[in-house]
Amino acid sequence: TSWCTNGKQPNGMIIRLQGFDKGVFGGNYHTHNSLHIPPGLDVVCYSNGSQYVRGMRYALTQAKAGRVVMSVDSTDLLNRRDLFPDEKDGLWMRPFPKNEESSMLTFDDVMLHSDPTSPLSYDEYGIKKKDKAGQDQKLDALVVTYGNGVPSALQAMVTLQDTIKIGVIDSPYLSCLPHGLEIVIEATRQRNGEFLPILFADVCKEGASPLTSFIGKLQAKGLLSKNWGITSASPTYNPLGCTATFLNQEDIINGIKKVTC
């Protein structure tokens, strides 16, 4: 109604899409992983509880202003506590963010993880946030992902730390290319003297993955490395009691090796 009335009748709201991505329920409803994003819908997919709180605070301000925001909830992250579940490390539990306007996570904000010895530490980038671009870490490649792809990419970062040093960019906003992503790619280019190889790790099925739109936009802006690749979930239904069809650490490791060879 906002579009049809030229903004005179706004219909701001927040929609929560449940049952997304990795899980063992089976079928294509409890564990669906396809996103088709229509114009005018702001879609976000957060990777942890702290992000979710900060992002939801911002989403509420946008809904009050008339925008329609859809939060995509990853099933596997709802009660996740550990980065490496077998180790029971408790690394995925975060403190509740303070209720301050400066703590909001906007649609343009992304997070760069670049230290495999402290995988949860990050620098944050956005229109008003320009951190140090991992100045303490010499990187060989970047991974862009979101939601459940973030812990998988961080696992890959730790696994590969002795051979390939990768930076993981957590990019929750999926409807359009976040400005923070442009900033961090340019910042790492300036530090390394050239664009780093980049892998887009999309948790959605091949052919229904929102990160594909980022590739063309980065190319048009002259920000895409000549060495880039994309890895996605298998284009198939998700069988009951099995997670083999979902994006995982091995997919990301194989993708990184291809773009850095």
ABEGO torsion letter per residue (X at the ends): XAAAAGGABBABBBBBBBGBEBEAAEEAAAABBBBBBBBGBBBBBBABAAAAAAAAAAAAAAAAAGBBBBBBBBAAAAABABABAAAGAGAABBBBBBBBAAABBBAABBBBBABAABAABBBBBBAABBBAGGAABBBABBBBBBEAAAAAAAAAAAAAAAABBBBBBBBABAABBBAAAAAAAAAAAAAAGBBBBBBBBBABBBGABAAAAAAAAAAAAGABBABBBBBBBBBBBBBBGBAAABBBAAAAAAAAAAAAX
